[in-house]
């Protein structure tokens, strides 16, 4: 048996890797295990009698690696079940995971999965799969959109859509208790194994984290079993696997859930084969229809299809009827291919697809919303007099003699309609001399037996779209495609002032006709102005400031602003707030409401943007504008592209938009510079000046401390404890824990002590209306936390970046981290927190209270605090604001 670092103690986790002729990929699969962040595991690699170099590569890799062991089968098993079962028998871990030899794990997959199964105590836990062909599995969003803890399959049957075994971690005791192993002698063994596991498990959990990379090589010479759908045996094996699962449901009292299992088979498994049906040869098709007809009648009736999408409903009903001719016609029809017979017919305005076999109530299953209309446009031309093009129109499976068609241009703004006036040499021609301002969208109309169908023309159906624009009188006409890919003729006034007048006039006219409310008009006017404002020139002496998305007058933007006030009075200053009237500034400047039209105006006209989070999405930055990004903290938890759970495509696109707009990024140290450059993929200039907000902590002006004392009504000799916990985005009710903790503190701290409670704004809103003890003060709405630091004698925090700033004061810091392991697992950290922390790491409120009552016990952490302050604050000299102003605003 494989040895491990724990001596005689079995490893916590066993991973079974199976391989057959994977010489191109097996080393990458094994390396993904060798590089795992989690270490308490063993790996058993089972070579299923490969005929290439796979076995040799496995032996070479495991040599010298005590965690790894190779097992070589003496004959090929023909599938995945035997090697996986063999692997299980050679493992000893408390938990078991599976990896195929051509796939690989994310670097922290084992860590995430072990943490999740131990935290939830589930029988097994599932994580997310990423396919390397970038195909998004549609049901993953429903299953993996959020964490799901300790559910039963009967409560969340949607889980049946994930029939994979490789993205899960299982308790060995669960597998052994039920004798759960992979069924040998069949393919699609996961359908049976995972299906049984779902119904045998008392408790299942899901984590919304990617753990497994599934390599999909669609054009490989030797396709994987799941990609060989052109072989009938592939389909046959899938049906056999589903029959095994059906039998299990019947024998284990779960037949009530056959409907949910059938739904998964129809919407996923069968769909794979119907999508490829037209590629199969005649022999395959005959055998396919026979087998699927038999299977559908074994486990379902026609009403199993009634709730499916139109195409699936019709396809599967025709399979259920055994109507192979109509099925093939419909498969051609939905792909825009000719059908053997004209099968689309209407009864009044309702359309149906005609079957070859008659059945009772068949129109209930064969109805259609509308016929499929296809068209193609070529040879587009636009002159001062005409707009013309050639077209081909096809309404499939309907007799051509029953169809009439015509084309229309409609002015979306005025409602004016123009029809094609003639055809010349098979061309559709419009007279466009009398066009007025507006966007004229092109539509195709089809008349069929009294029914009229309209299709808005899309650019995707047009070949060689020309870029034509000309001016006639005071109007400009051009070919135009909007953001929804629709084709139009755009007619606009040439002069900018006339454009504005025209837009306002036609908005008023349209809204008076529709009796629109005033707010609709205001919204329309704003849209017009938002198009015009960016054309205005930039003012070279205007500076726009924002802090924490307009919530505060604080942070480095505040201190840069105040340095500019001291050194240069030639600028015009604009501050952006969510509630401008509630914020007092030291001098009279322009204050604007965030996301107002005035805000948009100043964003477009100000030469300088100074902000600490991100505003580039609010207005397109111009080439002659300068964006100074001050950022809002030294990074502890992983950020941007470094995060364990990679942000969504939209989030990454927004991050890229922000970072590409930054001209300068302020950093307090080299550590932060390297992380922000990598995590944000930022390639611009970084100013390693220290944070301007920390100038206050180096200078420590006494008048600021007195101001804060007076604000809260505190005597000079009061012992002030600042409690500033961070926000847990996975636990929006964490404020309840904070309430419990401050109640404990209130009763046990010294009589001369007071707690200033500083919460994240999302938590602050929840606690603002609650009555707190007299010695607990809610300081969450105080604008500038830097000023609170000067008053505080000790700081209690957890993972917040406040520790990096406060450490500059060399005053005690308590780290209250009751969920450290979970936080690291979920968010990830850039360094060993427990080792480098600037004070004691407390897991309970009792430990925190101990240090508050025994301050002498903190003396042993003084050296660590000093090292921490030196490591992350060596650039903080109290003049960062001066350095930034000199560089950015004076170019020195």
Number of C-alpha atoms within 10 A of each C-alpha: 11 17 16 18 14 11 8 8 11 19 23 16 26 28 23 26 28 26 26 25 19 22 20 13 17 27 19 16 20 24 14 18 27 18 13 17 15 18 17 19 24 27 30 26 30 28 27 25 20 19 12 13 14 23 25 12 15 23 17 13 18 18 12 9 14 13 22 24 23 21 19 18 15 10 10 15 15 16 17 23 22 21 28 25 18 19 24 23 11 20 23 19 21 15 25 25 24 21 26 24 26 25 22 24 26 21 19 18 24 24 18 22 28 21 17 23 25 14 11 18 16 23 24 29 25 28 23 22 24 19 15 13 11 8 9 12 12 10 15 17 12 11 22 19 14 13 13 17 18 17 15 18 20 14 8 12 14 17 23 21 22 21 19 17 20 23 24 23 25 25 21 21 13 18 19 10 10 12 9 16 20 21 19 16 13 17 24 24 27 20 24 23 21 22 26 19 23 20 19 18 17 15 18 24 21 26 21 18 22 21 26 21 20 19 16 18 14 12 8 9 7 11 13 13 14 12 16 14 18 15 13 16 13 17 25 17 16 19 20 18 20 21 17 17 21 21 12 17 19 13 10 11 10 14 15 11 16 16 13 17 21 20 19 20 18 18 15 16 17 17 16 15 17 16 11 12 19 14 12 16 12 10 9 16 17 12 14 19 17 13 14 19 18 13 16 19 12 11 14 15 11 16 12 18 21 16 11 16 10 15 13 18 20 26 22 25 23 25 21 21 20 18 18 20 17 24 23 19 22 26 21 18 21 13 11 16 14 16 18 14 14 16 19 22 20 17 8 9 13 13 17 21 22 20 23 16 13 11 9 6 8 19 15 11 22 20 19 19 10 14 21 16 16 13 15 16 20 16 14 19 16 21 15 13 11 14 18 21 16 17 15 10 13 16 19 21 23 18 14 12 7 10 13 12 13 13 19 19 22 19 22 13 15 16 13 13 12 18 16 18 12 12 13 9 6 11 16 20 20 21 17 19 12 7 18 17 20 23 26 26 22 20 20 17 16 18 14 21 13 9 12 12 14 15 14 14 20 20 18 12 12 16 12 10 17 13 10 13 16 12 14 11 7 10 18 16 25 19 21 22 17 13 7 8 13 16 25 25 24 22 21 21 22 15 11 11 9 14 17 16 12 16 19 15 11 15 20 19 14 15 15 13 9 9 11 12 10 12 9 14 17 12 11 17 16 14 12 16 15 16 10 14 16 18 10 10 13 19 17 14 14 18 22 24 24 27 24 17 15 20 18 21 22 20 25 27 29 23 21 23 19 15 18 19 15 9 11 11 9 10 13 14 20 22 25 27 24 17 14 17 10 8 13 11 10 7 8 9 11 13 21 21 17 20 13 12 16 14 20 19 17 23 28 24 23 23 22 23 25 26 25 22 15 23 21 20 12 13 15 13 22 15 9 13 19 20 25 22 26 28 22 20 18 23 18 19 19 20 21 19 16 20 15 22 17 14 15 9 9 9 12 15 11 14 20 16 16 20 21 15 23 24 17 20 21 24 25 26 20 17 14 18 20 14 20 24 16 15 15 19 16 21 13 14 12 20 22 19 20 25 32 29 27 25 20 17 21 14 11 17 12 10 9 16 18 15 13 17 16 12 10 13 9 15 11 12 8 15 19 21 21 24 24 24 23 18 19 14 9 11 8 12 13 15 20 12 10 18 14 11 16 19 15 14 21 18 11 13 18 13 11 11 17 21 25 22 20 22 21 15 14 12 21 17 13 13 18 13 8 9 9 15 12 9 20 19 15 20 20 20 17 16 16 15 18 20 20 20 25 19 24 22 16 21 24 21 21 23 22 17 16 21 24 21 22 22 24 20 18 15 17 22 25 24 22 23 21 14 12 17 11 15 16 17 17 18 16 18 19 14 12 10 15 14 11 13 21 26 27 23 21 20 14 13 16 13 15 21 18 14 16 21 13 10 12 9 12 15 12 11 15 16 12 17 24 16 15 21 21 14 15 20 21 14 18 24 16 19 20 26 24 17 16 25 19 14 12 16 14 8 8 9
